[in-house]
Amino acid sequence: IEIPQHPKPVVIISTSDLEMFIAAGGEEILAGYAESSSTTKELLARLSGVPSVGRSNTVSLEKILSLKPDLVIGSEAPFHEQLMEPLKQARVPLLLLRSQRYQDNVEELQLFGELTERTDLTEKMIEKMEGELKEESERRDGRAAPKVLLIFGTSESFLMVLPTSLAGDFLRLAGGKNVADEAAIQKIPGIKGTSFVPFSLEFAHQTDPDHVFFIIHGQKEKVEAYLLLALDNND
């Protein structure tokens, strides 16, 4: 798609890109955003004067068009992809992004810096991140990587995070060994996946991780209640 070099204004319907866009100097050109239960109080305070276009998975096309954006930024998800054609008919470009690696985040920051004309800001951010990664790598040099099981949980399901996901890539950068790697997952009959696979308590026992980390999506209390129920049923 063709997008303006310096779009004004912009609507962000991808909650994972919203904070990064603001950090890249996009607050002044942000015309609207999609709501999410995971949005922090600090970020909501900065968005107090910015209109909402609905929840991320149920955004209002009418509200988006009423803001007359030069660009809409979303994610590669079905509920955003279905907006492509109606926005195209309205001559509003829709940029769909997908982050599966740390490097994807770096490239998105670079892109956002170009769109907001604040490459000076994003270059400093990237330099700082790269420096912190280098320091951390040097700090743990020579140490054995701990075995980690990374679980993504909602109030309806639990999934094991694979190395091919963004969280899995961050685990690698942090020096952990993901027990749910491709080789291990392929040994589980009937289970296939690119970034996430269904949680298996038997698999967790077999791989015997040193640490288990949970990424909670949604209301913490509901997710924790579902987790306890799932563990009880597998006891």
C-alpha positions in Angstrom: 0.0 0.0 0.0 1.0 3.6 -0.4 1.1 5.7 2.7 1.8 9.4 3.2 5.4 10.2 4.2 4.3 12.2 7.2 0.6 11.4 7.8 -1.5 13.8 9.9 -3.6 12.6 11.6 -3.2 8.9 12.4 -5.6 6.4 14.0 -4.0 3.4 15.9 -6.3 0.3 16.2 -3.5 -2.1 17.2 -3.1 -1.9 21.0 0.4 -3.4 20.8 1.6 -0.6 18.6 -0.1 2.3 20.4 2.5 2.9 23.2 5.4 2.5 20.8 3.8 5.1 18.4 3.4 7.6 21.2 7.0 6.9 22.5 8.1 7.7 18.9 6.6 11.2 19.1 3.2 10.3 17.7 1.1 11.8 20.5 0.6 15.1 18.6 -0.7 13.5 15.4 -2.8 10.7 17.1 -6.5 11.3 16.2 -8.0 8.1 17.7 -7.2 4.8 19.2 -8.6 1.4 20.0 -9.3 0.5 23.7 -7.9 -2.5 25.5 -8.1 -3.8 29.1 -4.3 -4.1 29.0 -3.7 -0.4 28.5 -1.9 1.0 31.5 -3.2 3.8 33.6 -0.2 6.0 32.7 -1.0 5.6 29.0 -4.7 6.2 29.4 -3.8 9.5 31.2 -1.9 10.6 28.1 -4.9 9.5 25.9 -7.4 11.5 27.9 -8.1 13.9 25.1 -8.0 11.4 22.3 -11.3 9.8 21.1 -11.8 6.0 21.2 -12.9 4.1 18.1 -14.0 1.1 20.1 -12.3 -2.1 21.3 -9.4 -3.4 19.3 -11.4 -6.4 18.0 -14.6 -4.5 17.4 -13.5 -1.0 16.1 -16.1 1.2 14.6 -15.5 2.0 10.9 -17.8 5.0 11.2 -15.8 6.5 14.0 -12.5 5.9 12.2 -13.8 7.7 9.1 -15.3 10.6 11.1 -11.7 11.4 12.3 -10.6 11.7 8.6 -7.2 10.1 9.2 -4.3 10.1 6.6 -3.4 6.6 7.9 -4.8 3.8 10.1 -2.3 1.4 11.7 -3.5 -2.1 12.8 -2.3 -5.6 13.2 -2.4 -8.7 11.0 -5.5 -10.0 12.6 -8.8 -11.0 10.9 -10.8 -8.3 12.6 -8.4 -5.7 11.2 -7.9 -7.3 7.8 -11.6 -7.1 7.2 -11.3 -3.3 7.3 -8.9 -3.2 4.4 -11.5 -3.0 1.6 -13.9 -0.5 3.2 -11.0 1.8 4.1 -9.6 1.4 0.6 -12.9 2.5 -0.8 -12.8 5.5 1.5 -9.2 6.2 0.2 -7.8 5.7 3.7 -4.6 3.5 3.8 -4.5 0.8 6.4 -1.1 -0.4 7.4 -1.1 -3.9 9.1 1.9 -4.8 11.2 3.1 -8.0 12.8 5.7 -8.4 15.5 7.1 -11.8 16.0 10.7 -10.9 16.8 12.6 -8.2 18.7 14.0 -7.0 15.4 10.4 -6.4 14.2 9.9 -4.0 17.1 13.2 -2.2 16.1 12.0 -1.8 12.5 8.6 -0.6 13.7 10.2 2.1 15.9 12.3 3.2 12.9 9.1 3.4 10.7 7.2 5.3 13.4 10.1 7.8 13.7 9.9 8.5 10.0 6.1 8.9 10.1 6.3 11.3 13.1 9.5 13.1 11.8 11.2 12.1 15.1 13.9 9.8 13.9 16.2 11.5 16.4 14.0 10.2 19.2 13.7 6.7 17.9 17.4 6.3 17.1 18.2 7.1 20.8 15.6 4.6 22.0 17.0 1.9 19.7 20.6 2.7 20.8 19.6 2.4 24.4 17.8 -0.9 23.9 20.8 -2.4 22.0 23.2 -1.2 24.7 21.1 -2.9 27.5 20.9 -6.1 25.5 24.7 -6.1 25.1 25.3 -5.4 28.8 22.9 -8.2 29.8 24.6 -10.7 27.3 28.0 -9.9 28.8 26.7 -10.2 32.3 25.6 -13.8 31.9 28.5 -14.8 29.6 29.5 -18.4 30.4 26.4 -19.2 32.5 24.2 -22.2 31.6 20.8 -21.1 30.2 17.9 -22.0 32.5 15.1 -24.1 31.1 11.9 -22.1 30.9 8.3 -22.8 30.0 6.4 -19.7 28.9 2.6 -19.8 29.1 0.2 -17.4 27.5 -3.1 -17.4 29.5 -6.6 -16.0 29.0 -9.8 -16.7 30.9 -10.7 -19.4 28.3 -7.4 -21.1 27.3 -3.7 -21.6 28.0 -1.1 -21.8 25.3 2.6 -22.6 25.4 4.7 -20.0 23.7 7.1 -21.1 21.0 10.5 -19.5 20.1 8.9 -18.2 16.9 6.7 -15.7 18.8 7.7 -12.2 20.1 7.6 -13.4 23.7 9.7 -16.4 22.7 12.2 -14.2 21.1 12.5 -12.0 24.2 13.0 -15.1 26.3 15.9 -16.0 24.0 17.4 -12.6 24.3 17.1 -12.8 28.1 19.2 -15.9 28.1 16.5 -18.6 28.7 16.1 -21.9 26.9 12.5 -22.4 25.8 11.6 -26.0 26.6 8.7 -25.7 24.1 11.0 -25.5 21.1 10.1 -26.9 17.7 11.9 -30.2 18.3 10.1 -30.9 21.6 6.6 -29.8 20.2 6.9 -32.1 17.2 7.1 -35.1 19.5 3.5 -34.4 20.9 1.0 -36.3 18.7 -1.6 -34.1 17.0 -0.1 -30.7 18.1 1.1 -28.2 15.5 1.6 -24.5 15.7 3.7 -21.6 14.5 3.8 -19.3 17.6 1.6 -21.0 20.3 0.4 -24.5 21.0 -2.1 -25.8 23.6 -0.8 -26.2 27.1 0.0 -29.7 28.1 0.6 -30.5 31.8 2.2 -33.9 30.8 4.6 -32.0 28.5 5.5 -29.6 31.4 6.3 -32.6 33.6 8.4 -34.3 30.9 10.5 -31.2 30.1 11.0 -30.3 33.8 11.6 -26.5 33.4 13.6 -24.6 35.9 11.1 -21.7 35.7 7.5 -21.3 34.5 6.4 -17.8 33.4 2.8 -16.7 32.8 1.7 -14.0 30.4 -1.8 -12.9 31.4 -4.1 -11.5 28.8 -7.3 -10.0 30.2 -8.5 -9.6 33.7 -5.9 -11.1 36.1 -8.5 -12.5 38.6 -10.4 -14.4 35.9 -7.2 -15.8 34.3 -5.9 -17.0 37.7 -9.2 -18.7 38.5 -9.2 -20.5 35.2 -5.6 -21.6 35.7 -6.4 -23.1 39.2 -9.4 -24.9 37.7 -7.3 -26.3 34.8 -4.6 -27.5 37.1 -7.1 -29.2 39.4 -8.7 -31.0 36.5 -5.2 -32.3 35.5 -4.2 -33.3 38.9 
